Each structure stands twice: as C-alpha cells, then as structure tokens.
C-alpha cells in the first residue's frame, strides 16, 4: 500500500458522519398502527387525514383513534404552537354546506359560536371518513367550558365532532414496528 492510500484512509476514517435527519414531530408524523396515549387511555391510530392548501405544507391532522369499539378523533392544528383536540363523533344531519349556521345549539342548552371556516385538500391513510386528494370544508366552533365543535363536509357527507382542547405534552406516541 502506498503512503498516499494510507493517509487518505486515515483522513477518510476521521471524517465525521453526516448529521442525522432532524428529529420528527410525532404530532405530525405518526402513522396508522402507532399507539397514542391520551388522558391515560391507549388507542391505536386506525386512520389519518392530512389537511393542506395546494402547494403548501400541511396545517391540520386528524387521527382516528380506536380503543376496542370506541373510536375518537385527535385533531392537531399547526400554528405557532400545536393545538390538540380530543373529540367524540356526534350524530346529526345537514343536507347542504350552504346551510351551515354560524351559531349551533346542541341538545337545547349548549350554544357554539363559529370561530373559523376554511376549505382544504385532504390526504388520507387507513380508515377515515374522507377520500384522499379531494376538497373538504371545515368549520370550527367554540362553546362554553372550553368545549369545541367541528363540522366537516366532503362530497355530500357531513362529519360532526365535539371535544375539548388537550395539551400536546399530555399526548404520548409510540411508533409501531411495521
């Protein structure tokens, strides 16, 4: 072996390994099959909906969480911080997205006021209520006692959820090995 080969091998061995990719945020990067612990209850992610504007990064995620026969939804909204909401699905009926009111009265005693409305594109995986690559309308209402109401519409189907804000640091994710 020549002296130049030896020196180049020594230099090559002392090079630092490239920095690993940035750590991922589990609130954004969790997948179907991962385990989520919310309020001391464990769920399996059975579906995921990613909401985004064309040409921009995702700004909202909906995780369908299943524990036995119980199905909940964890909505994560990305802003300066992450707003997380754990929600239960609500049965109801509306026919037209143009008929969605700015004030909802639920069970005759709880009133929710419209906080914001937007239209997004979706990307889905697993079992969800929506199709991938299609437009969805999204309404968020706020109510008493820090309760929220979410209404979504895609191609003739409404999905309604009621829930409350949950601090992101109380949500723990465990990655599946699949």
For each residue, the residues with C-beta under 8 A, 3 or more apart:
1: 5 6
2: 5 6
3: 6 7
4: 7 8
5: 1 2 8 9
6: 1 2 3 9 10
7: 3 4 10 11
8: 4 5 11 12
9: 5 6 12 13
10: 6 7 13 14
11: 7 8 14 15
12: 8 9 15
13: 9 10
14: 10 11
15: 11 12
16:
17:
18:
19:
20:
21: 24
22:
23:
24: 21 28 29
25: 28 29
26: 29 30 34 173 175
27: 30 61 76 78 82 84 168 171 173
28: 24 25 58 61 76 78
29: 24 25 26
30: 26 27 34 36 45 48 63 173 175
31: 34 45 48 125 175 176
32: 45 46 47 48 125 126
33: 44 45 176 178
34: 26 30 31 44 45 173 174 175 176
35: 42 43 44 45 173 174 176
36: 30 42 43 44 45 63 65 74 171 172 173 174
37: 40 41 42 43 171 172 173 174
38: 41 43 65 72 74 86 166 170 171
39: 86 166 170
40: 37
41: 37 38 67
42: 35 36 37 67
43: 35 36 37 38 65 66 67 72
44: 33 34 35 36 65 66 67
45: 30 31 32 33 34 35 36 48 63 64 65 66 126
46: 32 64 65 66 71 126 127
47: 32 63 64 124 125 126 127 128
48: 30 31 32 45 61 62 63 64 124 125 126 128
49: 61 62 64 122 123 124 128 130
50: 58 60 61 122 123 124
51: 58 59 60 61 62 120 121 122 136 138
52: 56 57 58 59 120 121 123
53: 56 59 120 121
54: 121
55:
56: 52 53 59
57: 52
58: 28 50 51 52 61 78 123
59: 51 52 53 56 77 78 79 120
60: 50 51 75 76 77 78 120 138
61: 27 28 48 49 50 51 58 75 76 78
62: 48 49 51 73 74 75 76 128
63: 30 36 45 47 48 73 74 75 76
64: 45 46 47 48 49 71 72 73 126 127 128
65: 36 38 43 44 45 46 71 72 73 74
66: 43 44 45 46 70 71
67: 41 42 43 44 70 72
68:
69:
70: 66 67
71: 46 64 65 66 89
72: 38 43 64 65 67 86 87 88 89
73: 62 63 64 65 86 87 88 89 161 163
74: 36 38 62 63 65 84 85 86 87 166 171
75: 60 61 62 63 84 85 87 150 161 163
76: 27 28 60 61 62 63 82 83 84 85 168
77: 59 60 82 83 84 85
78: 27 28 58 59 60 61 82
79: 59 82 83
80:
81: 168
82: 27 76 77 78 79 168
83: 76 77 79 165
84: 27 74 75 76 77 165 166 167 168 171
85: 74 75 76 77 148 150 163 164 165 166
86: 38 39 72 73 74 163 164 166
87: 72 73 74 75 148 150 161 162 163
88: 72 73 161 162 163
89: 71 72 73 159 160 161
90: 106 149 160 161 162
91: 160
92: 158 160
93: 158
94: 97 99 100 151 153 158
95: 99
96: 99
97: 94 100 137 153 158
98:
99: 94 95 96
100: 94 97 117 139 151 153
101: 104 114
102: 113 114
103: 111 112 113 114
104: 101 111 112 114 141 149
105: 108 110 111 112
106: 90 109 110 111 112 143 149 162
107: 110
108: 105
109: 106
110: 105 106 107 143 144 147
111: 103 104 105 106 143 144
112: 103 104 105 106 141 142 143 147 148 149
113: 102 103 141 142 143
114: 101 102 103 104 117 139 140 141
115: 140 141 142 148
116: 139 140
117: 100 114 137 138 139 140
118: 137 138
119: 135 136 137 138
120: 51 52 53 59 60 135 136 138
121: 51 52 53 54 133 134 135 136
122: 49 50 51 130 131 132 133 134 135 136 154
123: 49 50 52 58 132 133
124: 47 48 49 50 128 130 131 132
125: 31 32 47 48 128 132
126: 32 45 46 47 48 64
127: 46 47 64
128: 47 48 49 62 64 124 125
129: 152 154 157 159
130: 49 122 124 134 136 152 154 159
131: 122 124 134 154 155
132: 122 123 124 125
133: 121 122 123
134: 121 122 130 131 154 155
135: 119 120 121 122 154
136: 51 119 120 121 122 130 152 153 154
137: 97 117 118 119 152 153 154
138: 51 60 117 118 119 120 150 151 152
139: 100 114 116 117 150 151 152
140: 114 115 116 117 148 149 150
141: 104 112 113 114 115 148 149 150 151
142: 112 113 115 147 148 149
143: 106 110 111 112 113 147 148 149
144: 110 111 147
145: 164
146: 164 165
147: 110 112 142 143 144 162 163 164
148: 85 87 112 115 140 141 142 143 162 163 164 165
149: 90 104 106 112 140 141 142 143 160 161 162
150: 75 85 87 138 139 140 141 160 161 162 163
151: 94 100 138 139 141 158 159 160 161
152: 129 130 136 137 138 139 158 159 160
153: 94 97 100 136 137 156 157 158 159
154: 122 129 130 131 134 135 136 137 157
155: 131 134
156: 153
157: 129 153 154
158: 92 93 94 97 151 152 153
159: 89 129 130 151 152 153
160: 89 90 91 92 149 150 151 152
161: 73 75 87 88 89 90 149 150 151
162: 87 88 90 106 147 148 149 150
163: 73 75 85 86 87 88 147 148 150
164: 85 86 145 146 147 148
165: 83 84 85 146 148
166: 38 39 74 84 85 86 170 171
167: 84 170 171
168: 27 76 81 82 84 171
169:
170: 38 39 166 167
171: 27 36 37 38 74 84 166 167 168
172: 36 37
173: 26 27 30 34 35 36 37
174: 34 35 36 37
175: 26 30 31 34
176: 31 33 34 35
177:
178: 33
